[in-house]
Amino acid sequence: MRTRLIFVRHGESVHQVTEIVGGPHGCQGLTELGRDQARALARRLAGDCAADRSVAVYSSVLRRAVETAQPIADAFGVRPIADCGLCTWHTPPYADGMPTIRFRADHAAEGGGLFRPFEKGNESWAELVARVSRAITEIAHRHRDTTVILVGHTETVESAFHALAAQPLYRAFDLDVAPASITEWTTRDDAARWPPARWTLRRFGDTG
C-alpha cells in the first residue's frame, strides 16, 4: 500500500502581478506565463506518475488554481474536483479585489496572530490550518493507496506540514513556496488509521 499526495502551487497569477486580494471575484486567473507553467506541470506530472495505477486531481475553487489543474487533469483523462477546503485565506467579501497592501494596512485587526485574524473579518491562521488540514486528510482517506494531485496555494502546501507532519501551529521555520512548484508526501500506512499515518516528505517546492 502506498498513498501519494502531490501538492502543486498554482502558476503565476494576475492577482500576484497586480498585488490585489484574489478572492472568488477578484481572482482573474493565470498570466500567460502561468498558463505555460500549468501546461509544463501537466507534462511533467504525466511522466512522474506514468506508473501509478490511478490518479485523482483536486483543486481549490479559485480561478488561478482551477486553471492550473485543468491541463493536469486532461493529461490523466480525469475531471478535476474543486474543493473549497483547499483554498487560501477565506478573506471577507469587502476585501476581494482590494490592493493587498491596503487590506493589510487599513484593515489590520489588533492582536492578530494564531487565533485572532490579522485583518478584520478574515480567518485566523488556526482556522485556515484546521480547514485545509481537514480537506487534506479527507482526500487522503478517500483515496487510500492511490495518487492524488492537489492544486492549491502557498497556504495549502503549508497546511500539509500540520496535517501530515504534526507541526505545531507556530512553526519554528518558514516556507517559501514557488509558483508552479511540486511538494510530495507519501505513506505506506493506512491513511485513515488512528494513530495517524506516518508520512514522508519526498520533495518540497520542486520547480524542476
MOBEL-V335670 format. One record per helix or strand of 3 or more residues. SS is the DSSP state (~ for helix, > for strand). FROM is the first residue (numbers start at 1). LEN is the number of residues. If there is no record, write none. Layout:
# MOBEL-V335670
ss->{SS:SS}
from->{FROM:FROM}
len->{LEN:LEN}
This chain:
# MOBEL-V335670
ss->{>:~:~:>:~:~:~:~:~:>:~:>:>}
from->{3:14:32:55:63:84:93:100:125:147:154:182:200}
len->{7:5:17:5:14:3:3:7:18:6:10:6:7}
